[in-house]
Amino acid sequence: MLDPRVKRFLDVLAAGNPPSILHASVEQRRAQLAELLKLSGPEVPVARVQERTVPGPAGPLAVRVYTPLAAPGVAAPGVATPGETLPGLVYLHGGGLVAGTLDTHEPIARALTAAGACRVISLQYRLAPEQRFPAALEDALAAVGHIAAHALEFGIDAARLGICGDSAGGTLAAAVCQALARAGGPQLALQLLLCPILDYSRLTDSRREFAAGYLVGQDTLDHDLKHLLPAGMDPADPRVSPLRDTDLSGLPRTVIHTAEFDPLRDEGLEYFTRLTHSGTAVSYTCHAGMIHLFYGLGAVIPYARTAFEQIGGEIRAAL
């Protein structure tokens, strides 16, 4: 059953009779996501936010580094103690790889920082259609490689570095971990996937059941895929559909969160099952009564705070 607050939220959205996103421009898609994420709730306090860049394949990539308030190595008034390091988490935002910015997803980055008691490095990768896939994946790989190699410069312990992606950011995070496993490193300590998109190539039962009316539907997924891939690229390519990869060996400890009323639910569960069979240390939570992106909508879905308490505990346990 849908959580009552979630149902009220969806009813309000439906009352507006919004047109299908499938026919929206990319600019409209980006604006709608930005408006949606204004419902994240009160700003989560952190000790420090730094604007930096890391080298990318097409030029410098903007990153935003968050330091938690209450963590070892952080002294009052929120200044990292010289010479001490913290666990780190590279965060890849959602938005179908066509929308989303450091600003739109700052509330999620802050929540991860505070709940996980770690430094979070949020990456602004290149978006489609200006730069179609695999530009975003190439950026994510470059950023993770640089951060791992220069961890101390970010105040991070390289042995306690993980990656997190939500929605399409989860696509990137999973693909990054698969690529690093094939390359032999750098070795990450955690991949955290929040309502990830893991297979663009087929319709699961949950994609059919929740194709419309649950915030993110098949129209949204089709819209983004249309603008994401270059002509001729197969959506079953494991780089864009990581669930299709035939070799899942050598992956880091994995934590997967899905939502009961999310069209992406089944692919997250299937990835958990396949990782279990591959011998990867993996855990899975399906949040009852929730929809896609519920964790970013704390102003209207208070359960988001409860979910971050669990997610934070899992980050701390891994890192």
C-alpha positions as CSV (number, residue, x, y, z in Angstrom):
1,M,0.0,0.0,0.0
2,L,1.2,3.5,-0.8
3,D,2.3,5.5,2.2
4,P,-0.6,8.0,2.9
5,R,1.7,11.0,2.6
6,V,3.0,9.7,-0.7
7,K,-0.5,9.2,-2.0
8,R,-1.5,12.7,-1.1
9,F,1.6,14.0,-2.9
10,L,0.9,12.0,-6.0
11,D,-2.8,13.2,-5.9
12,V,-1.7,16.8,-5.9
13,L,0.6,16.2,-8.8
14,A,-2.1,14.4,-10.8
15,A,-4.6,17.2,-10.0
16,G,-2.4,19.5,-12.1
17,N,-3.0,17.3,-15.1
18,P,0.7,17.6,-16.2
19,P,1.4,16.8,-19.9
20,S,3.5,13.8,-20.8
21,I,7.2,14.4,-20.2
22,L,7.8,12.4,-23.3
23,H,7.1,15.5,-25.4
24,A,8.9,18.0,-23.2
25,S,12.2,19.7,-24.1
26,V,15.4,18.9,-22.3
27,E,15.2,22.4,-20.8
28,Q,11.7,21.7,-19.4
29,R,12.8,18.4,-18.0
30,R,15.7,20.1,-16.2
31,A,13.4,22.8,-14.8
32,Q,10.9,20.3,-13.6
33,L,13.5,18.2,-11.8
34,A,14.9,21.4,-10.2
35,E,11.5,22.4,-8.9
36,L,10.8,18.9,-7.6
37,L,14.0,18.8,-5.6
38,K,13.0,22.0,-3.8
39,L,10.8,19.7,-1.8
40,S,13.8,18.2,-0.1
41,G,13.0,19.8,3.3
42,P,15.2,21.9,5.7
43,E,18.8,22.2,4.8
44,V,21.0,19.6,6.6
45,P,23.9,21.3,8.3
46,V,27.5,20.3,7.4
47,A,30.8,21.7,8.6
48,R,32.1,22.9,5.3
49,V,31.4,23.0,1.6
50,Q,34.2,23.5,-0.8
51,E,34.1,24.2,-4.6
52,R,36.9,22.4,-6.4
53,T,37.7,20.8,-9.8
54,V,39.2,17.5,-10.9
55,P,40.7,16.7,-14.3
56,G,38.2,15.3,-16.9
57,P,38.6,13.8,-20.4
58,A,37.2,17.1,-21.9
59,G,38.4,19.6,-19.3
60,P,38.1,20.3,-15.6
61,L,35.0,18.9,-13.9
62,A,33.3,20.8,-11.0
63,V,33.1,18.9,-7.7
64,R,31.6,20.0,-4.4
65,V,33.2,18.6,-1.3
66,Y,31.1,18.3,1.9
67,T,32.6,17.8,5.4
68,P,30.4,16.5,8.1
69,L,29.9,18.3,11.4
70,A,30.2,15.3,13.8
71,A,33.0,13.0,12.7
72,P,36.5,12.0,13.8
73,G,38.9,14.4,12.4
74,V,36.6,17.4,12.5
75,A,37.2,19.9,15.2
76,A,35.1,22.8,16.3
77,P,34.0,25.0,14.7
78,G,33.9,22.5,11.9
79,V,37.4,22.6,10.6
80,A,39.2,19.4,9.7
81,T,42.1,18.6,12.0
82,P,45.4,18.8,10.0
83,G,46.8,15.5,9.1
84,E,43.6,13.5,9.8
85,T,41.4,12.0,7.2
86,L,37.8,10.8,6.9
87,P,36.0,8.2,4.9
88,G,35.0,9.5,1.5
89,L,32.0,9.0,-0.9
90,V,31.9,10.1,-4.5
91,Y,28.3,11.0,-5.2
92,L,26.8,10.9,-8.7
93,H,23.4,12.6,-9.0
94,G,20.3,11.4,-10.8
95,G,18.3,13.1,-13.5
96,G,18.4,10.6,-16.4
97,L,21.9,11.8,-17.3
98,V,20.2,14.7,-19.0
99,A,19.2,16.8,-16.0
100,G,20.5,17.6,-12.5
101,T,23.3,19.7,-11.2
102,L,25.4,20.1,-8.0
103,D,22.8,22.6,-6.9
104,T,19.6,20.6,-7.5
105,H,21.0,17.5,-5.7
106,E,22.8,19.4,-2.9
107,P,20.2,18.3,-0.3
108,I,20.9,14.6,-1.0
109,A,24.7,15.2,-0.9
110,R,24.3,17.0,2.5
111,A,22.1,14.2,3.9
112,L,24.7,11.6,2.8
113,T,27.4,13.6,4.4
114,A,25.7,14.0,7.7
115,A,24.2,10.5,8.0
116,G,27.3,8.7,6.8
117,A,29.8,10.9,8.8
118,C,32.0,11.0,5.7
119,R,33.3,13.5,3.2
120,V,31.1,13.5,0.2
121,I,32.4,14.6,-3.2
122,S,29.6,15.5,-5.5
123,L,30.5,15.4,-9.2
124,Q,29.0,17.5,-12.1
125,Y,29.5,15.2,-15.0
126,R,28.7,16.2,-18.6
127,L,25.0,15.9,-19.5
128,A,23.3,14.7,-22.7
129,P,22.2,15.7,-25.2
130,E,25.0,18.3,-25.4
131,Q,27.4,15.4,-24.6
132,R,25.8,12.1,-25.2
133,F,26.7,8.8,-23.5
134,P,29.4,7.6,-22.7
135,A,30.6,11.2,-21.8
136,A,29.1,11.0,-18.3
137,L,30.6,7.6,-17.6
138,E,34.0,8.8,-18.8
139,D,33.8,11.8,-16.5
140,A,32.8,9.6,-13.5
141,L,35.7,7.2,-14.2
142,A,38.2,10.1,-14.5
143,A,36.9,11.7,-11.3
144,V,37.0,8.5,-9.2
145,G,40.5,7.7,-10.5
146,H,41.8,11.1,-9.6
147,I,40.2,11.3,-6.2
148,A,41.5,7.8,-5.3
149,A,45.0,8.7,-6.4
150,H,44.9,12.1,-4.6
151,A,42.7,11.1,-1.6
152,L,44.8,12.9,1.0
153,E,44.4,16.2,-0.9
154,F,40.7,15.8,-0.3
155,G,41.2,14.8,3.4
156,I,40.0,11.2,2.5
157,D,41.5,7.8,3.4
158,A,41.9,6.1,0.1
159,A,41.2,2.7,1.7
160,R,37.8,4.0,2.9
161,L,36.5,5.5,-0.4
162,G,33.1,4.5,-1.8
163,I,30.8,5.6,-4.5
164,C,27.1,6.5,-4.5
165,G,24.6,7.0,-7.3
166,D,20.9,7.7,-7.2
167,S,18.6,6.9,-10.1
168,A,20.7,7.4,-13.3
169,G,23.6,8.3,-11.1
170,G,23.2,4.7,-9.9
171,T,23.7,3.6,-13.6
172,L,27.0,5.4,-13.6
173,A,28.1,4.1,-10.1
174,A,27.4,0.5,-11.1
175,A,29.2,0.9,-14.5
176,V,32.2,2.6,-12.8
177,C,32.6,-0.3,-10.4
178,Q,32.4,-2.8,-13.2
179,A,35.0,-0.9,-15.2
180,L,37.3,-0.6,-12.2
181,A,37.0,-4.4,-11.5
182,R,38.0,-5.2,-15.1
183,A,40.9,-2.7,-14.9
184,G,42.1,-4.0,-11.5
185,G,41.5,-0.8,-9.6
186,P,41.4,1.5,-7.9
187,Q,39.6,-0.6,-5.4
188,L,36.5,1.0,-3.8
189,A,35.2,0.0,-0.4
190,L,31.5,0.5,-1.2
191,Q,29.0,1.1,-3.9
192,L,25.7,2.5,-2.7
193,L,22.8,2.5,-5.2
194,L,19.6,4.4,-4.5
195,C,16.7,3.5,-6.7
196,P,19.2,2.8,-9.6
197,I,18.4,2.5,-13.3
198,L,20.2,-0.7,-14.2
199,D,18.6,-1.9,-17.4
200,Y,17.4,0.4,-20.2
201,S,16.9,-2.5,-22.6
202,R,13.7,-4.3,-21.4
203,L,10.5,-3.8,-19.5
204,T,10.3,-5.5,-16.1
205,D,7.1,-6.3,-14.3
206,S,7.6,-3.2,-12.1
207,R,8.1,-1.0,-15.1
208,R,4.8,-2.2,-16.5
209,E,2.9,-2.0,-13.2
210,F,4.1,1.5,-12.4
211,A,4.5,2.9,-15.9
212,A,2.5,6.0,-15.0
213,G,1.2,7.9,-12.0
214,Y,4.1,7.2,-9.6
215,L,6.3,10.3,-10.2
216,V,8.8,8.8,-12.6
217,G,7.2,6.6,-15.3
218,Q,8.1,5.0,-18.5
219,D,7.6,8.3,-20.4
220,T,10.3,9.9,-18.3
221,L,12.7,7.0,-18.9
222,D,12.0,7.0,-22.6
223,H,12.4,10.8,-22.8
224,D,15.8,10.6,-21.2
225,L,17.0,7.6,-23.2
226,K,16.1,9.4,-26.4
227,H,18.4,12.2,-25.6
228,L,21.1,10.2,-23.9
229,L,22.3,7.7,-26.4
230,P,24.1,8.4,-29.7
231,A,22.6,7.0,-32.9
232,G,23.2,3.3,-33.2
233,M,24.1,2.6,-29.5
234,D,22.4,-0.4,-28.1
235,P,20.6,0.3,-24.8
236,A,21.6,-3.3,-23.7
237,D,25.3,-2.2,-23.7
238,P,26.5,-3.0,-20.2
239,R,28.0,0.5,-19.8
240,V,24.5,2.0,-20.0
241,S,22.6,-1.1,-18.6
242,P,25.0,-2.5,-16.0
243,L,22.6,-5.3,-15.1
244,R,23.4,-6.8,-18.6
245,D,27.1,-7.3,-17.7
246,T,27.9,-11.0,-17.8
247,D,30.9,-10.7,-15.3
248,L,30.0,-9.3,-11.9
249,S,33.2,-10.6,-10.1
250,G,35.5,-8.3,-8.2
251,L,32.9,-5.7,-7.2
252,P,33.0,-3.8,-3.9
253,R,30.6,-4.3,-1.0
254,T,27.3,-3.2,-2.4
255,V,24.2,-1.6,-0.8
256,I,21.0,-1.3,-2.9
257,H,17.9,0.6,-2.0
258,T,14.7,0.5,-4.0
259,A,11.1,1.7,-3.4
260,E,8.0,-0.5,-3.6
261,F,6.1,1.7,-6.1
262,D,9.1,2.5,-8.3
263,P,9.2,1.2,-11.9
264,L,12.9,0.5,-11.3
265,R,12.3,-1.7,-8.3
266,D,12.7,-5.1,-10.1
267,E,16.0,-4.3,-11.7
268,G,17.5,-3.3,-8.4
269,L,16.3,-6.6,-6.9
270,E,17.6,-8.6,-9.8
271,Y,21.1,-6.9,-9.5
272,F,21.1,-7.8,-5.8
273,T,20.3,-11.5,-6.7
274,R,23.0,-11.6,-9.3
275,L,25.6,-10.0,-7.0
276,T,24.7,-12.5,-4.3
277,H,25.3,-15.4,-6.7
278,S,28.6,-13.8,-7.7
279,G,29.9,-13.8,-4.2
280,T,29.7,-10.0,-3.7
281,A,28.9,-8.8,-0.2
282,V,25.6,-7.1,-0.8
283,S,22.5,-6.0,1.1
284,Y,19.1,-4.9,-0.3
285,T,16.3,-2.8,1.1
286,C,12.9,-2.2,-0.6
287,H,11.2,0.7,1.1
288,A,7.5,-0.1,1.6
289,G,5.0,2.4,0.4
290,M,7.6,4.6,-1.3
291,I,8.1,5.9,-4.8
292,H,11.2,6.8,-6.9
293,L,13.3,9.7,-5.4
294,F,11.4,9.6,-2.1
295,Y,14.7,10.1,-0.2
296,G,15.0,13.5,-1.9
297,L,11.5,14.7,-1.0
298,G,11.7,15.1,2.7
299,A,9.4,18.1,2.8
300,V,6.4,16.0,1.7
301,I,7.7,12.5,2.6
302,P,9.0,12.6,6.1
303,Y,10.1,9.0,5.9
304,A,13.0,10.2,3.9
305,R,14.8,11.1,7.1
306,T,14.2,7.6,8.5
307,A,15.7,6.1,5.3
308,F,18.8,8.3,5.6
309,E,19.3,7.1,9.1
310,Q,19.5,3.5,7.8
311,I,21.6,4.5,4.8
312,G,24.0,6.5,7.0
313,G,24.5,3.4,9.2
314,E,25.3,1.3,6.2
315,I,27.8,3.9,5.0
316,R,29.5,4.0,8.4
317,A,29.6,0.2,8.6
318,A,31.3,0.0,5.2
319,L,33.7,2.9,5.5
